Amino acid sequence: DQQVKQNSPSLSVQEGRISILNCDYTNSMFDYFLWYKKYPAEGPTFLISISSIKDKNEDGRFTVFLNKSAKHLSLHIVPSQPGDSAVYFCAASDLNAGNNRKLIWGLGTSLAVNP
Amino acid sequence: EAQVTQNPRYLITVTGKKLTVTCSQNMNHEYMSWYRQDPGLGLRQIYYSMNVEVTDKGDVPEGYKVSRKEKRNFPLILESPSPNQTSLYFCASSFSGYNQPQHFGDGTRLSIL
């Protein structure tokens, strides 16, 4: 059972527009979330994170929003650039899970930014 | 340049022939981890290490071994590979734990015939 769900396997956006990538989770104990980006033939690279004590975190063109009541987070990329075309993974963890602490990964959303 | 280096990048081998995938990081990170990525299953952790001589099982440790004799290296060993271990493998490291931003290697694609 997927605890972290990225329901859109793919997304296509025009250059300059906003890209919104969504992630839903089922475990209400998750309190820390990360986004990673992955280009073909490379490993994932860390993009941005957010703790459950915040509802927004911003880093340049990338903003992550967290809605705890809906168990939903989203990654906004504004403006989108062709170089943002990659697979984006959402990951979540429960920092208080003791020996069961681990990172749970979504399956990823493939973003294509068209010139 | 800060990096995690995996070798080999690609390997085709046969069932039962022991193999080792090496992983080395140059960032003096405490935490290292191995993942496998399979279609429809995402990234799953195989083993991780919080520090030298400290290793622990992840979600899918069966059929794998690891060692952490020195901080920079974390090899993944398949003693008797089987076809169900055909996958894309990633090594990762971070300063102190799984929830810190992890640096990933570029992956090793293993095919076990």
Chai-1 contact restraints between the chains, C-beta under 6 A:
chainA,res_idxA,chainB,res_idxB,connection_type,confidence,min_distance_angstrom,max_distance_angstrom,comment,restraint_id
A,Y32,B,N99,contact,1.0,0.0,6.0,A-B,restraint_1
A,E42,B,D106,contact,1.0,0.0,6.0,A-B,restraint_2
A,G43,B,F90,contact,1.0,0.0,6.0,A-B,restraint_3
A,G43,B,F104,contact,1.0,0.0,6.0,A-B,restraint_4
A,G43,B,G105,contact,1.0,0.0,6.0,A-B,restraint_5
A,G43,B,D106,contact,1.0,0.0,6.0,A-B,restraint_6
A,G43,B,G107,contact,1.0,0.0,6.0,A-B,restraint_7
A,P44,B,F104,contact,1.0,0.0,6.0,A-B,restraint_8
A,F46,B,P101,contact,1.0,0.0,6.0,A-B,restraint_9
A,S93,B,N99,contact,1.0,0.0,6.0,A-B,restraint_10
A,L103,B,Y98,contact,1.0,0.0,6.0,A-B,restraint_11
A,W105,B,G42,contact,1.0,0.0,6.0,A-B,restraint_12
A,W105,B,L43,contact,1.0,0.0,6.0,A-B,restraint_13
A,L107,B,G42,contact,1.0,0.0,6.0,A-B,restraint_14
